[in-house]
Amino acid sequence: MAPRDGLAPAPIVVRRRGARRIAGAYLLFALAWIVISDLALLELTKDIPGFAGGSLVKGGAFVLAATAFLYFLVSRNPHSVAKAGALPDDTGAPRRVRLNPAIVFGVIAVLAIALVIAMFSHESGRHREHVRKELNAILELKADQIELLLTQRQATARSYSRSRGLRDDMTSLARRPDPKVVHGVARRIEDLRRDLELDAVLVLGPAGQLVAAAGPEELRGLSPELTAEAVRSMASSAPVSHFLHRDTRLPAAPVFLDYITPLAGASNQSMPVGAIVLRENARGRFFRLIQNWPFDSATAETLLVRRDGDEVLYLSEVRHAADTAFRIRQPLSEIYLIVVRAVNAAGSLLMDGTDYRGASVVAASRQIAGTEWFLIAKVDRDEVLAPVRRSAVIWLLSILCMTLLAAVGIGFIWRQQLRLVAAGEIMEAAARERAEVRLSAAEERYRALFERSLDCVFLAD
C-alpha cells in the first residue's frame, strides 16, 4: 500500500513481532494466574463446592480485569499515545507524559492488601464464634457423660445399701464385734467390686472407722476428709454421690472419687449402722473422660474446677503441667481468668479470657448438675486463629505474586507499545526527511530551469 501524506507505516514484521510478544506475555500471565490462584483457593476452601464458587468469583474478576486492560490498550494505540500524551514544554516542543504502570499496580496492591486485612478481621470474629459453638458442643457432651456416670454410680450405691445381708451383718457388728462377720462383709464387698469393676469398696462403722475393704492396698486409705464426710452422711442419712478428694498421706497421693451411702439397720431403725463407699481411682476413667479430646489439637483441654473459699481449686489434671490435681489455686479477685468467670456465672458461658498459663484462650463452661463442679473446655486463641492467619498470608502472597506478575507482564506490553510508537515516529521522521529531500531536489530543478533557460519567461496575472 502506498504511503499517505508522505508517511510510511511501520513494517508488517515489526507489528507482528510486537503482537506476538504481547500475546505471549498475556498467555504467561493468564497461566500463572490460573495455577497460583487455584492452588491458593484450594488451600483455603478445602472442599469442592467452596472451590467451585471461589473459582467462579476469581474467574469473573479476571475477566473484568482483562477487559479493562484490553480497553486500555486499544484506546491507547501508538498514535494516541504519541499525540494525546504529548504536552508542550518550555520551548514549545511536545513533551510526552507517560502513565507509570508501577504506580497503578502499587495502588492496586495496597487496596488488595487492605481488603485482605478487612476480610481477616471479619473472618477472625466469625471463626472464633464457630470455635465457641464447637467448644460448647464438646463441653455439653462431656458434661452429660459425667452426669450419667455419677447418676449410675449413685443408683448402684443406693441399691447395694439396701442389701439385706449386708445390713444384717452391719447390725450384728454394731451390737458385738465378730471377726467371722467382718470376713463375711469383706467377701460380699469383694464380689461387689468385681461385679461393678470398681477400684475399691469400703465399709465404715457408725463412727467412720474402717470395718472392711476390698481392692488394692494402696486404694484402701481412709483420709480424715472421707471420715468426716461419711459421718455427716450417716448423721443426715443422705448419700454423697460425688466426693472427689486427694489423699496426700498415701503414696503417689491418689485422687479418689467416692460414693458414700449410709447403711440402715436390719429393722430400718432411724440411725444408720454404717456406710458403704464405692471408690474409683479418679486418675483412671474419670480423668480420661475429662481430658480426652475428640480430635487432634495442640492446646485444647477440659478442666474441672470448683470454688473453695476465696479461690478456685483445680480438681483435675491440666494438659500443660504434671501432677496438678488439687494443687493449683487461683484467687477469685482475678476476674480476667476463665475459671473465675466460670464459677461466678449463673449458667453456661462462652467467653474469651486467660488460662492458668497466662495464655489468651477461647472457652466454654457449665456446671455439672448436682455438684459444685464446673467443667471448662478451652483452646488457645492462637490455635483458633491459625487457619485464618494462614489463609490471610496465602491471600496476601497470592495477591502480591499476581500483582507482580501483572506489573511485569503489562510493563512488558507497555514497553512494546512504546517501542511501536518510537518505531512509528522514526518511520515518520524518515519519511519526512525523504519528502524534504525530494522537495529540495524538485526546487533545485525548477530553480535551475528558470535560471538557465534561454527563453524569455514571464508571468502574467
Phi, psi and omega per residue, in radians:
M1 nan 2.348 -3.124
A2 -1.235 2.506 3.135
P3 -1.198 2.590 3.081
R4 -1.777 2.443 3.085
D5 0.939 0.581 3.083
G6 1.288 0.144 -3.126
L7 -1.834 2.229 3.130
A8 -1.679 2.318 3.121
P9 -1.206 2.843 3.071
A10 -1.109 2.551 -3.125
P11 -1.040 2.552 -3.100
I12 -1.077 -0.556 3.133
V13 -1.135 -0.720 3.139
V14 -1.133 -0.748 -3.130
R15 -1.152 -0.702 3.130
R16 -1.182 -0.679 3.110
R17 -1.098 -0.761 3.094
G18 -1.085 -0.720 3.125
A19 -1.113 -0.731 3.129
R20 -1.096 -0.732 -3.139
R21 -1.144 -0.720 3.118
I22 -1.119 -0.803 3.133
A23 -1.117 -0.689 3.126
G24 -1.138 -0.730 3.106
A25 -1.099 -0.742 3.127
Y26 -1.130 -0.684 3.128
L27 -1.095 -0.806 3.141
L28 -1.102 -0.744 3.129
F29 -1.109 -0.763 -3.124
A30 -1.110 -0.757 3.122
L31 -1.106 -0.772 3.132
A32 -1.085 -0.719 3.113
W33 -1.065 -0.808 -3.105
I34 -1.080 -0.836 -3.067
V35 -1.155 -0.911 -3.050
I36 -1.182 -0.768 -3.108
S37 -1.188 -0.633 3.104
D38 -1.161 -0.728 3.098
L39 -1.094 -0.767 3.118
A40 -1.115 -0.735 -3.120
L41 -1.156 -0.701 3.122
L42 -1.153 -0.639 3.096
E43 -1.144 -0.585 -3.084
L44 -1.417 -0.749 -3.011
T45 -1.466 -0.709 3.129
K46 1.122 0.161 3.122
D47 -2.586 2.703 -3.052
I48 -1.183 -0.794 3.133
P49 -1.058 -0.753 3.110
G50 -1.135 -0.678 3.120
F51 -1.139 -0.708 3.138
A52 -1.121 -0.783 3.117
G53 -1.113 -0.753 3.106
G54 -1.121 -0.622 3.112
S55 -1.123 -0.688 3.094
L56 -1.096 -0.736 -3.125
V57 -1.138 -0.865 -3.101
K58 -1.218 -0.531 3.057
G59 -1.141 -0.743 3.087
G60 -1.105 -0.685 3.102
A61 -1.121 -0.689 3.141
F62 -1.167 -0.706 3.115
V63 -1.088 -0.768 3.114
L64 -1.081 -0.766 3.135
A65 -1.131 -0.726 3.134
A66 -1.153 -0.668 3.109
T67 -1.101 -0.792 3.123
A68 -1.092 -0.688 -3.134
F69 -1.170 -0.744 3.119
L70 -1.121 -0.699 3.077
Y71 -1.051 -0.714 3.129
F72 -1.069 -0.763 -3.119
L73 -1.197 -0.751 -3.087
V74 -1.180 -0.696 -3.113
S75 -1.225 -0.336 3.137
R76 -2.042 1.299 3.077
N77 -1.333 2.978 -3.069
P78 -0.915 -0.717 -3.088
H79 -1.259 -0.694 -3.139
S80 -1.195 -0.594 3.078
V81 -1.148 -0.692 -3.102
A82 -1.274 -0.633 -3.018
K83 -1.685 -0.880 -3.098
A84 -1.184 -0.451 3.129
G85 -1.576 0.188 -3.105
A86 -1.796 2.201 3.086
L87 -2.136 2.546 3.135
P88 -1.243 2.457 3.051
D89 -1.690 -2.854 -3.061
D90 -1.147 -0.487 -3.109
T91 -1.534 -0.064 -3.117
G92 1.595 -0.139 -3.138
A93 -1.407 2.599 3.137
P94 -1.079 2.372 3.070
R95 -2.084 2.155 -3.015
R96 -1.403 2.314 3.050
V97 -1.917 2.089 -3.089
R98 -1.988 2.397 3.079
L99 -1.320 2.202 -3.099
N100 -1.490 1.986 -3.131
P101 -1.067 -0.509 -3.125
A102 -1.062 -0.673 3.125
I103 -1.143 -0.775 -3.133
V104 -1.035 -0.848 -3.084
F105 -1.310 -0.455 3.009
G106 -1.106 -0.765 3.095
V107 -1.112 -0.742 3.124
I108 -1.070 -0.758 -3.138
A109 -1.112 -0.737 3.127
V110 -1.095 -0.771 3.120
L111 -1.103 -0.718 3.138
A112 -1.139 -0.724 3.120
I113 -1.127 -0.724 3.093
A114 -1.069 -0.688 3.101
L115 -1.113 -0.719 3.128
V116 -1.134 -0.709 3.119
I117 -1.095 -0.740 3.105
A118 -1.116 -0.739 3.098
M119 -1.113 -0.669 3.126
F120 -1.098 -0.748 3.124
S121 -1.086 -0.792 3.124
H122 -1.141 -0.790 -3.095
E123 -1.170 -0.570 3.111
S124 -1.074 -0.821 3.112
G125 -1.106 -0.734 -3.122
R126 -1.160 -0.724 -3.124
H127 -1.225 -0.631 3.104
R128 -1.118 -0.695 3.093
E129 -1.135 -0.672 3.088
H130 -1.097 -0.732 3.135
V131 -1.159 -0.665 3.087
R132 -1.015 -0.798 3.141
K133 -1.143 -0.653 3.103
E134 -1.136 -0.759 3.081
L135 -1.072 -0.715 -3.136
N136 -1.124 -0.667 3.101
A137 -1.125 -0.769 3.100
I138 -1.100 -0.747 3.141
L139 -1.062 -0.793 -3.142
E140 -1.083 -0.705 3.124
L141 -1.096 -0.814 -3.132
K142 -1.159 -0.733 -3.141
A143 -1.088 -0.729 3.105
D144 -1.084 -0.704 3.130
Q145 -1.147 -0.730 3.117
I146 -1.124 -0.793 3.135
E147 -1.092 -0.666 3.091
L148 -1.130 -0.735 3.119
L149 -1.075 -0.792 3.134
L150 -1.104 -0.719 -3.131
T151 -1.129 -0.742 -3.141
Q152 -1.110 -0.783 -3.132
R153 -1.163 -0.663 3.122
Q154 -1.113 -0.763 3.120
A155 -1.112 -0.679 3.125
T156 -1.137 -0.776 -3.140
A157 -1.085 -0.727 3.140
R158 -1.145 -0.695 -3.126
S159 -1.140 -0.706 -3.132
Y160 -1.349 -0.357 3.077
S161 -1.219 -0.314 3.114
R162 -1.650 0.134 3.141
S163 -1.109 2.128 -3.086
R164 -1.080 -0.766 -3.106
G165 -1.097 -0.779 -3.132
L166 -1.147 -0.706 3.140
R167 -1.160 -0.690 3.110
D168 -1.106 -0.775 -3.140
D169 -1.084 -0.773 -3.117
M170 -1.185 -0.594 3.068
T171 -1.141 -0.716 3.118
S172 -1.117 -0.732 3.140
L173 -1.193 -0.568 3.106
A174 -1.125 -0.506 3.128
R175 -1.459 -0.779 -3.094
R176 -2.687 2.156 3.112
P177 -1.061 2.432 -3.132
D178 -2.597 2.018 -3.130
P179 -1.004 -0.598 3.136
K180 -1.132 -0.719 3.121
V181 -1.147 -0.715 3.093
V182 -1.058 -0.727 3.124
H183 -1.113 -0.663 3.097
G184 -1.141 -0.688 3.084
V185 -1.100 -0.737 3.135
A186 -1.068 -0.686 3.107
R187 -1.127 -0.748 -3.136
R188 -1.058 -0.824 -3.067
I189 -1.302 -0.428 3.051
E190 -1.192 -0.728 3.061
D191 -1.078 -0.716 3.114
L192 -1.082 -0.758 -3.129
R193 -1.075 -0.747 3.140
R194 -1.192 -0.727 -3.114
D195 -1.104 -0.724 -3.078
L196 -1.625 -0.022 -3.125
E197 0.967 0.794 3.089
L198 -1.555 2.793 3.109
D199 -1.371 -0.628 3.121
A200 -2.802 2.714 3.039
V201 -2.334 2.283 3.134
L202 -2.101 2.550 2.996
V203 -2.104 2.192 -3.085
L204 -1.946 2.641 3.092
G205 -1.466 3.134 -3.084
P206 -1.038 -0.521 -3.139
A207 -1.585 0.107 -3.126
G208 1.530 0.117 3.135
Q209 -1.362 2.693 -3.133
L210 -1.355 2.164 3.105
V211 -1.704 -0.846 -3.141
A212 -2.687 2.723 -3.131
A213 -2.569 2.603 3.085
A214 -2.296 2.398 -3.130
G215 2.168 3.090 3.138
P216 -0.980 2.597 -3.080
E217 -1.076 -0.642 -3.101
E218 -1.236 -0.184 3.130
L219 -1.852 0.143 -3.104
R220 -1.690 0.108 -3.069
G221 -1.113 2.561 3.138
L222 -2.105 1.731 -3.096
S223 -1.364 2.746 3.062
P224 -1.013 -0.605 3.128
E225 -1.109 -0.759 3.138
L226 -1.162 -0.728 3.130
T227 -1.033 -0.806 -3.137
A228 -1.123 -0.713 -3.138
E229 -1.155 -0.664 3.124
A230 -1.175 -0.698 3.113
V231 -1.114 -0.733 3.095
R232 -1.111 -0.685 3.135
S233 -1.119 -0.731 3.141
M234 -1.244 -0.592 3.136
A235 -1.160 -0.606 -3.126
S236 -1.697 -0.102 -3.071
S237 0.982 0.487 -3.138
A238 -1.985 2.257 3.129
P239 -1.244 2.705 3.039
V240 -2.035 1.956 -2.942
S241 -1.719 0.017 -3.061
H242 -2.709 0.999 -3.136
F243 -1.536 1.723 -3.130
L244 -1.727 2.135 -3.095
H245 -2.673 2.877 3.134
R246 -2.092 2.257 -3.129
D247 -1.756 1.734 -3.090
T248 -1.341 -0.139 3.131
R249 -1.398 -0.365 -3.101
L250 -1.547 2.740 3.083
P251 -1.033 2.416 -3.123
A252 1.196 0.061 3.078
A253 0.795 1.166 -3.082
P254 -1.183 2.735 3.066
V255 -1.863 2.177 -3.071
F256 -1.938 2.528 2.955
L257 -2.019 1.831 -3.032
D258 -1.881 2.517 3.050
Y259 -2.042 1.935 -3.024
I260 -1.833 2.203 3.122
T261 -2.323 2.184 3.107
P262 -1.138 2.610 3.093
L263 -1.897 2.019 3.108
A264 -1.302 2.725 3.121
G265 -1.156 3.020 -3.080
A266 -1.116 -0.524 -3.115
S267 -1.780 0.406 -3.136
N268 0.971 0.629 3.112
Q269 -1.128 2.818 -3.018
S270 -1.177 -0.653 -3.091
M271 -1.541 2.212 3.083
P272 -1.128 2.616 3.137
V273 -1.736 0.059 3.130
G274 2.889 -2.918 3.131
A275 -2.616 2.575 3.060
I276 -1.887 2.388 -3.099
V277 -2.112 2.013 3.016
L278 -1.598 2.146 -2.985
R279 -2.054 2.357 2.985
E280 -2.112 2.457 2.988
N281 -1.317 1.930 -3.027
A282 -1.101 -0.386 3.125
R283 -1.249 -0.153 3.118
G284 -1.537 -2.024 -3.020
R285 -1.098 -0.660 -3.053
F286 -1.131 -0.863 3.131
F287 -1.206 -0.585 3.086
R288 -1.109 -0.691 3.102
L289 -1.064 -0.646 3.131
I290 -1.309 -0.754 -2.953
Q291 -1.463 -0.497 -3.088
N292 -1.077 2.449 3.121
W293 -2.072 2.439 -3.007
P294 -1.210 -0.252 3.116
F295 -2.599 2.929 -3.093
D296 -1.134 2.318 3.087
S297 -2.708 2.463 -3.103
A298 -1.405 -0.413 -3.026
T299 -2.301 -0.199 -3.049
A300 -1.172 2.485 3.085
E301 -2.820 2.900 3.092
T302 -2.103 2.372 -3.112
L303 -2.040 2.556 3.023
L304 -2.065 2.098 -3.071
V305 -2.364 2.922 3.005
R306 -2.650 2.784 3.064
R307 -1.310 2.371 3.105
D308 -2.395 1.544 -3.068
G309 1.228 -2.159 3.124
D310 -1.673 0.333 -3.089
E311 -2.341 2.909 2.992
V312 -1.892 2.211 -3.106
L313 -1.823 2.267 3.089
Y314 -1.462 2.085 -3.095
L315 -1.567 -0.487 -3.075
S316 -1.918 2.983 3.071
E317 -1.288 2.575 3.071
V318 -1.771 2.788 -3.024
R319 -1.291 -0.653 -2.951
H320 -1.717 0.298 3.052
A321 -2.689 2.814 -3.069
A322 -1.882 2.554 3.030
D323 0.907 1.081 -3.037
T324 -1.975 -0.118 -3.101
A325 -1.067 2.248 -3.135
F326 1.096 0.345 -3.134
R327 -2.154 -0.222 3.094
I328 -1.795 2.221 3.078
R329 -2.274 2.476 3.089
Q330 -2.375 2.421 -3.049
P331 -1.240 2.576 3.126
L332 -1.212 -0.255 -3.135
S333 -1.253 -0.333 -3.122
E334 -1.528 1.430 -2.977
I335 -1.265 -0.183 3.106
Y336 -1.382 -0.186 -3.139
L337 -1.364 2.470 -3.113
I338 -1.175 -0.576 -3.131
V339 -1.190 -0.631 3.115
V340 -1.183 -0.769 3.115
R341 -1.128 -0.599 -3.129
A342 -1.163 -0.840 -3.080
V343 -1.281 -0.334 3.101
N344 -1.561 -0.189 -3.097
A345 -1.358 2.575 3.133
A346 -1.348 -0.427 -3.109
G347 -2.641 -2.596 3.109
S348 -1.163 2.643 -3.045
L349 -2.546 2.326 2.971
L350 -1.910 2.254 -2.963
M351 -2.703 2.839 2.897
D352 -1.958 2.483 -3.130
G353 -3.021 -2.735 -3.090
T354 -2.107 2.454 3.141
D355 -1.728 -2.956 -3.064
Y356 -1.157 -0.322 3.099
R357 -1.553 -0.168 -3.028
G358 1.532 0.162 -3.129
A359 -1.521 2.546 3.066
S360 -1.317 2.272 -3.050
V361 -2.371 2.811 2.943
V362 -1.893 2.298 -2.968
A363 -2.499 2.812 3.005
A364 -2.385 2.541 -3.090
S365 -2.515 2.729 3.017
R366 -2.829 2.777 -3.139
Q367 -1.538 2.503 3.057
I368 -1.384 2.171 -3.059
A369 -1.017 2.362 3.094
G370 1.382 0.121 -3.121
T371 -2.345 3.065 3.023
E372 -1.729 0.213 -3.072
W373 -1.517 2.606 3.024
F374 -2.185 2.260 3.124
L375 -1.770 2.297 -3.085
I376 -2.236 2.193 3.020
A377 -1.877 2.293 -3.052
K378 -2.535 2.797 3.063
V379 -2.631 2.563 -3.108
D380 -1.096 2.463 3.137
R381 -1.090 -0.623 3.133
D382 -1.098 -0.663 3.106
E383 -1.209 -0.645 3.121
V384 -1.099 -0.753 -3.059
L385 -1.532 -0.098 -3.098
A386 -1.009 -0.799 3.118
P387 -1.098 -0.657 3.137
V388 -1.184 -0.739 3.109
R389 -1.125 -0.702 3.113
R390 -1.100 -0.723 3.100
S391 -1.106 -0.726 3.130
A392 -1.101 -0.722 3.129
V393 -1.129 -0.735 3.128
I394 -1.071 -0.792 3.131
W395 -1.123 -0.724 3.130
L396 -1.087 -0.813 3.130
L397 -1.125 -0.689 3.119
S398 -1.121 -0.757 3.135
I399 -1.127 -0.734 3.128
L400 -1.132 -0.729 3.112
C401 -1.123 -0.781 3.132
M402 -1.104 -0.712 3.123
T403 -1.140 -0.716 3.116
L404 -1.128 -0.790 3.120
L405 -1.084 -0.765 3.130
A406 -1.117 -0.710 3.133
A407 -1.104 -0.769 3.130
V408 -1.138 -0.800 -3.113
G409 -1.123 -0.838 -3.114
I410 -1.248 -0.565 3.039
G411 -1.067 -0.703 3.101
F412 -1.138 -0.782 3.129
I413 -1.109 -0.720 3.108
W414 -1.070 -0.702 3.113
R415 -1.131 -0.673 3.088
Q416 -1.100 -0.700 3.086
Q417 -1.065 -0.770 3.140
L418 -1.140 -0.611 3.090
R419 -1.141 -0.706 3.089
L420 -1.104 -0.692 3.088
V421 -1.070 -0.810 -3.128
A422 -1.110 -0.718 3.116
A423 -1.086 -0.709 3.098
G424 -1.097 -0.723 3.115
E425 -1.121 -0.708 3.116
I426 -1.105 -0.754 3.117
M427 -1.092 -0.732 3.130
E428 -1.113 -0.734 3.130
A429 -1.120 -0.729 3.126
A430 -1.140 -0.680 3.122
A431 -1.150 -0.720 3.102
R432 -1.096 -0.686 3.137
E433 -1.135 -0.731 3.122
R434 -1.153 -0.675 3.114
A435 -1.107 -0.712 3.108
E436 -1.118 -0.674 3.109
V437 -1.121 -0.752 3.134
R438 -1.150 -0.703 3.120
L439 -1.118 -0.721 3.117
S440 -1.123 -0.684 3.123
A441 -1.158 -0.712 3.119
A442 -1.124 -0.742 3.108
E443 -1.088 -0.646 3.138
E444 -1.172 -0.680 3.131
R445 -1.151 -0.797 3.132
Y446 -1.120 -0.647 3.125
R447 -1.135 -0.743 3.129
A448 -1.148 -0.612 3.135
L449 -1.110 -0.750 -3.118
F450 -1.294 -0.677 -3.053
E451 -1.344 -0.517 -3.050
R452 -1.843 0.041 -3.112
S453 -1.264 2.413 3.098
L454 -1.515 -0.206 -3.136
D455 -1.532 2.806 3.134
C456 -1.509 2.218 -3.122
V457 -2.067 2.158 3.098
F458 -2.404 2.797 3.129
L459 -2.002 2.391 -3.131
A460 -2.196 2.419 -3.140
D461 -1.915 nan nan
